[in-house]
Amino acid sequence: MKKTVMAWCAACLMAWLSVPAAWAAGYTQTKYPIVLVHGLFGFDQIGPVEYFYGIPSALRADGAKVFVVQVSAANSTEVRGEQLLSQVKQILAATGAAKVNLMGHSHGGPTTRYVASVRPDLVASVTSIGGVNKGSTVADVLLGVAPAGSLSNAVIVSVTNGLGSVINFLSGGGGGLSQNALAAAQSLSTAGTLKFNAAHPQGVPTSACGEGAYVVNGVSYFSWSGAQPYSNVLDVVDPALALTSLAFKGAKNDGLVSSCSSRLGRVIRDDYAFNHLDEVNQTIGLTNLFETNPVTLFRQQANRLKNAGL
C-alpha cells in the first residue's frame, strides 16, 4: 500500500514538473506577428500602465512577436481601421512577415475586422475580445440621451474629444490622430454596427446569438468575452460597469457589451466571469480571482493560432 501511494505521489510530481515545459519555450510562437488593438479611449501605454496589462510581455516570453498599436482613442470604425491598416503595413515591412494576427478589444474588434475585410491578404486571423460586433446598448442610450445637435451632445462630444486628445498625447501619439467621439458612439451603436456589418460581414453570426464563419477569404475568426460586470471589490471601476450593465435589462453582458454582441467566428466563450476591463487584465490586474487569468487566455489563443499554422 505504501509503495502504491509513493508511486502515485511520484507520478503526480512528475506531471506537475512537466507543466511548465508545455507552457514554456515556443508556446506562443505564432507564424505571424501578433498585433494588439485597443478599444474606445484606449492607448498602447501611459507611463508604466499598458492597456493590455502584462499581456505583451507574457506573449513575447514564449516566442511571439508582438506589436501594440495606437489608433484614435475615439473615432469611427472606418477611420480607426485605416489607421490600423497603415500600421499593419509598417509592421509587415519591418518584420518581413506576409501577414499578421490581429487581436482587438472592444472597439478594437470591429477595427481589426475592417482591416481583414479590405485587405484579407495581409491578415491571418482576427480575434475579437469583448468586441462590439452587433452594437452596444450603452452607446444607444448615450445617443438617445444626447442626440446629435443638442446642447448636451455638444458638451459630451467636446469633453470626450478632449479626453481622447489627452490620452493620445500621454501615450506618445502626439497630435497626429484625430478624435471624434460622436463618430465613435455612432459606430458602436446598434444601427451603426448594422450598417458596418452590411459592408464587412466576415465572421459575424447570422443568428442572434450564434457563431459566425470560422474562416472567410483565408482569414480565421475567433472571439471571447466576459459576462460579470462586478468582479473585484478592490477595482474602483467595477461599480461604474455594474451601473452601465443595467442598460442591458438582464441580458448577459460585461458592463458595456452584451455577450451576444461580442460573438464572432469561432466563439471560445462568451461568459467568463470578467467585466469589460478584466478582459484586458485591467484595472492593473485587479480581475476576478476565481476565474482564469486573462493573460492566460491570450497565451492560450496564441498557442491556438500557432497550432493552426498561423
C-alpha positions as CSV (number, residue, x, y, z in Angstrom):
1,M,0.0,0.0,0.0
2,K,2.8,2.3,1.0
3,K,4.6,1.7,-2.3
4,T,1.4,2.4,-4.2
5,V,0.9,5.7,-2.5
6,M,4.6,6.6,-3.1
7,A,4.3,5.7,-6.8
8,W,1.1,7.8,-7.1
9,C,2.8,10.8,-5.4
10,A,5.9,10.4,-7.7
11,A,3.6,10.4,-10.8
12,C,1.8,13.5,-9.6
13,L,5.1,15.2,-9.0
14,M,6.4,14.3,-12.5
15,A,3.1,15.6,-14.0
16,W,3.4,18.9,-12.1
17,L,7.0,19.3,-13.2
18,S,6.1,18.7,-16.8
19,V,3.5,21.6,-16.9
20,P,6.0,24.5,-17.2
21,A,7.7,22.8,-20.2
22,A,4.4,22.6,-22.1
23,W,3.9,26.3,-21.4
24,A,7.5,27.4,-22.0
25,A,9.7,27.9,-25.0
26,G,7.7,28.3,-28.2
27,Y,4.2,28.0,-26.6
28,T,3.1,31.4,-28.0
29,Q,5.4,31.4,-31.1
30,T,2.9,32.1,-33.9
31,K,4.0,32.0,-37.5
32,Y,2.8,35.6,-38.0
33,P,3.3,38.6,-35.7
34,I,0.5,39.4,-33.2
35,V,-0.9,42.9,-33.3
36,L,-2.9,44.1,-30.3
37,V,-5.5,46.8,-30.9
38,H,-7.1,48.9,-28.1
39,G,-10.7,49.9,-27.8
40,L,-12.6,53.2,-27.2
41,F,-10.5,55.7,-25.1
42,G,-7.7,53.1,-25.2
43,F,-4.0,53.6,-25.7
44,D,-0.8,51.5,-26.1
45,Q,0.9,52.6,-22.9
46,I,0.8,55.5,-20.5
47,G,3.8,55.5,-18.2
48,P,4.1,52.1,-16.7
49,V,0.5,51.2,-17.4
50,E,-0.3,49.2,-20.5
51,Y,-3.8,49.0,-22.0
52,F,-3.2,45.2,-22.4
53,Y,-1.8,45.0,-18.9
54,G,1.1,42.5,-18.7
55,I,-0.1,40.7,-21.9
56,P,2.5,41.7,-24.5
57,S,5.4,40.6,-22.3
58,A,3.7,37.3,-21.4
59,L,3.2,36.6,-25.1
60,R,6.8,37.6,-26.0
61,A,8.3,35.5,-23.2
62,D,7.4,32.2,-25.0
63,G,8.2,33.2,-28.6
64,A,5.6,35.5,-30.0
65,K,6.4,38.7,-31.9
66,V,4.0,41.3,-30.5
67,F,3.2,44.8,-31.6
68,V,0.9,47.1,-29.7
69,V,-0.6,49.8,-32.0
70,Q,-2.2,53.1,-31.2
71,V,-5.2,54.4,-33.2
72,S,-7.6,57.2,-32.4
73,A,-8.9,56.9,-28.8
74,A,-12.3,57.9,-30.2
75,N,-13.3,57.9,-33.8
76,S,-15.3,55.9,-36.3
77,T,-14.5,52.3,-37.0
78,E,-13.5,53.2,-40.6
79,V,-11.1,55.9,-39.5
80,R,-9.5,53.7,-36.9
81,G,-9.4,50.9,-39.4
82,E,-7.5,52.9,-41.9
83,Q,-5.0,54.0,-39.2
84,L,-4.6,50.3,-38.2
85,L,-4.1,49.3,-41.8
86,S,-1.3,51.8,-42.2
87,Q,0.5,50.4,-39.1
88,V,0.0,46.8,-40.3
89,K,1.8,47.6,-43.5
90,Q,4.6,49.2,-41.5
91,I,4.9,46.1,-39.3
92,L,5.0,43.8,-42.3
93,A,7.7,45.9,-43.9
94,A,9.8,45.9,-40.7
95,T,9.4,42.2,-40.0
96,G,9.3,40.7,-43.5
97,A,6.2,38.8,-42.5
98,A,3.5,38.1,-45.0
99,K,0.6,38.5,-42.6
100,V,-0.4,39.5,-39.1
101,N,-2.7,38.0,-36.4
102,L,-4.9,40.9,-35.2
103,M,-6.4,40.9,-31.7
104,G,-8.8,43.7,-30.9
105,H,-10.6,44.6,-27.6
106,S,-13.9,46.4,-27.5
107,H,-13.9,48.9,-30.4
108,G,-10.7,47.2,-31.5
109,G,-12.8,44.2,-32.5
110,P,-14.6,45.9,-35.5
111,T,-11.4,47.9,-36.1
112,T,-9.5,44.7,-36.8
113,R,-12.4,43.4,-38.8
114,Y,-12.2,46.4,-41.1
115,V,-8.6,45.7,-42.0
116,A,-9.3,42.0,-42.5
117,S,-12.2,42.9,-44.8
118,V,-10.4,45.4,-47.0
119,R,-7.0,43.6,-47.1
120,P,-7.6,39.9,-46.3
121,D,-4.2,39.2,-47.9
122,L,-2.4,40.9,-45.1
123,V,-4.3,39.2,-42.2
124,A,-4.0,35.6,-41.0
125,S,-6.6,35.9,-38.2
126,V,-8.8,38.2,-36.2
127,T,-9.5,37.7,-32.5
128,S,-12.2,39.8,-31.0
129,I,-12.2,40.2,-27.2
130,G,-15.3,41.8,-25.8
131,G,-15.8,43.2,-29.3
132,V,-18.7,45.4,-30.2
133,N,-19.8,43.3,-33.2
134,K,-23.5,43.9,-33.1
135,G,-23.6,47.2,-31.2
136,S,-23.7,48.3,-27.6
137,T,-26.9,49.3,-25.7
138,V,-24.8,51.7,-23.8
139,A,-23.9,53.6,-27.0
140,D,-27.6,53.5,-27.9
141,V,-28.6,55.0,-24.6
142,L,-25.9,57.7,-24.9
143,L,-27.1,58.7,-28.3
144,G,-30.7,58.7,-27.2
145,V,-30.0,60.8,-24.1
146,A,-27.8,63.2,-26.1
147,P,-29.0,63.2,-29.7
148,A,-26.8,64.9,-32.4
149,G,-27.3,68.7,-32.4
150,S,-28.4,69.0,-28.8
151,L,-26.6,71.1,-26.2
152,S,-25.9,68.1,-24.1
153,N,-24.5,66.3,-27.1
154,A,-22.2,69.2,-27.8
155,V,-20.9,69.2,-24.3
156,I,-20.4,65.4,-24.2
157,V,-18.6,65.5,-27.6
158,S,-16.4,68.4,-26.5
159,V,-15.4,66.7,-23.3
160,T,-14.8,63.3,-24.8
161,N,-12.9,64.6,-27.8
162,G,-10.7,66.4,-25.3
163,L,-10.2,63.2,-23.3
164,G,-9.3,61.4,-26.4
165,S,-6.7,64.0,-27.3
166,V,-5.2,63.9,-23.8
167,I,-5.0,60.0,-23.9
168,N,-3.4,60.2,-27.3
169,F,-0.8,62.8,-26.0
170,L,0.0,60.9,-22.8
171,S,0.6,57.7,-24.7
172,G,3.1,59.3,-27.0
173,G,0.8,59.8,-30.0
174,G,1.4,63.5,-30.3
175,G,-1.3,65.3,-32.2
176,G,-1.4,63.1,-35.3
177,L,-4.5,61.1,-34.5
178,S,-7.9,62.8,-35.0
179,Q,-10.6,62.4,-32.3
180,N,-14.4,62.3,-33.0
181,A,-16.4,61.0,-30.0
182,L,-19.7,61.3,-31.8
183,A,-18.5,59.2,-34.8
184,A,-17.2,56.6,-32.3
185,A,-20.6,56.5,-30.5
186,Q,-22.4,56.2,-33.8
187,S,-20.1,53.4,-34.9
188,L,-20.7,51.5,-31.7
189,S,-24.5,51.8,-31.7
190,T,-26.8,49.1,-32.9
191,A,-27.7,51.0,-36.0
192,G,-24.0,51.9,-36.7
193,T,-22.8,48.3,-36.4
194,L,-25.7,47.1,-38.6
195,K,-24.5,49.4,-41.3
196,F,-20.9,48.4,-40.8
197,N,-21.7,44.7,-40.8
198,A,-23.5,45.1,-44.2
199,A,-20.3,46.2,-45.7
200,H,-18.0,44.0,-43.6
201,P,-19.9,40.8,-42.7
202,Q,-17.0,38.4,-42.4
203,G,-17.2,36.2,-39.3
204,V,-20.4,37.9,-38.0
205,P,-23.1,35.4,-36.8
206,T,-26.2,35.5,-39.0
207,S,-28.3,34.3,-36.0
208,A,-29.0,36.5,-32.9
209,C,-26.5,34.7,-30.7
210,G,-24.7,32.1,-32.7
211,E,-21.3,31.6,-34.2
212,G,-20.1,33.1,-37.5
213,A,-18.0,31.6,-40.2
214,Y,-14.7,30.3,-38.8
215,V,-12.7,31.2,-42.0
216,V,-13.5,33.8,-44.7
217,N,-11.2,34.8,-47.5
218,G,-8.4,32.9,-45.8
219,V,-8.8,34.8,-42.5
220,S,-9.6,32.9,-39.3
221,Y,-12.1,34.5,-36.9
222,F,-12.3,34.0,-33.1
223,S,-13.9,35.7,-30.1
224,W,-14.3,35.6,-26.4
225,S,-15.8,37.9,-23.8
226,G,-16.9,38.2,-20.2
227,A,-20.3,38.4,-18.5
228,Q,-19.8,39.6,-15.0
229,P,-19.8,43.4,-14.7
230,Y,-18.8,43.5,-11.0
231,S,-15.9,41.1,-10.4
232,N,-13.5,42.6,-7.9
233,V,-14.4,44.7,-4.9
234,L,-11.0,46.3,-5.0
235,D,-11.4,47.7,-8.5
236,V,-12.7,51.2,-8.4
237,V,-14.1,50.9,-11.9
238,D,-16.4,48.0,-11.2
239,P,-19.3,49.9,-9.7
240,A,-19.5,52.1,-12.8
241,L,-19.6,49.0,-15.0
242,A,-22.3,47.5,-12.7
243,L,-24.3,50.6,-13.3
244,T,-23.9,50.6,-17.1
245,S,-24.8,46.9,-17.2
246,L,-28.4,47.8,-16.2
247,A,-28.9,49.1,-19.7
248,F,-28.9,45.5,-20.9
249,K,-32.1,44.7,-18.9
250,G,-30.9,41.3,-17.7
251,A,-29.1,40.1,-20.8
252,K,-25.6,38.7,-20.3
253,N,-23.0,41.4,-20.6
254,D,-19.6,42.6,-19.4
255,G,-20.9,46.1,-18.4
256,L,-20.5,47.6,-21.9
257,V,-21.1,44.9,-24.4
258,S,-23.7,42.1,-24.4
259,S,-22.4,38.5,-24.7
260,C,-24.4,38.0,-28.0
261,S,-23.0,41.2,-29.5
262,S,-19.4,40.0,-28.7
263,R,-19.7,36.8,-30.7
264,L,-17.6,36.5,-33.9
265,G,-16.4,33.5,-35.8
266,R,-15.4,30.6,-33.5
267,V,-16.6,31.6,-30.0
268,I,-14.2,30.4,-27.4
269,R,-16.5,31.5,-24.6
270,D,-18.9,34.5,-24.0
271,D,-19.4,34.1,-20.3
272,Y,-16.1,34.4,-18.5
273,A,-16.5,35.9,-15.0
274,F,-15.0,39.1,-16.3
275,N,-16.2,42.7,-16.9
276,H,-15.1,44.7,-19.9
277,L,-11.8,45.9,-18.4
278,D,-11.0,42.5,-16.9
279,E,-10.8,41.1,-20.5
280,V,-7.5,43.0,-21.0
281,N,-6.3,42.5,-17.4
282,Q,-7.4,45.9,-16.1
283,T,-7.6,47.7,-13.8
284,I,-3.8,47.0,-13.4
285,G,-4.5,43.3,-12.9
286,L,-7.5,43.6,-10.5
287,T,-9.6,41.0,-12.1
288,N,-11.7,38.1,-10.8
289,L,-9.6,35.9,-8.6
290,F,-11.9,32.9,-9.2
291,E,-11.7,33.0,-13.0
292,T,-8.9,32.1,-15.5
293,N,-6.3,34.8,-15.6
294,P,-6.9,37.0,-18.7
295,V,-3.2,36.8,-19.5
296,T,-3.6,33.1,-19.7
297,L,-6.4,33.5,-22.2
298,F,-4.2,35.5,-24.6
299,R,-1.4,32.9,-24.2
300,Q,-3.9,30.1,-25.0
301,Q,-5.1,32.0,-28.0
302,A,-1.5,32.5,-29.3
303,N,-1.0,28.7,-28.9
304,R,-4.2,28.0,-30.7
305,L,-3.0,30.2,-33.6
306,K,0.4,28.5,-33.5
307,N,-1.2,25.1,-33.7
308,A,-3.3,26.2,-36.7
309,G,-0.2,27.3,-38.5
310,L,-1.0,30.9,-38.1
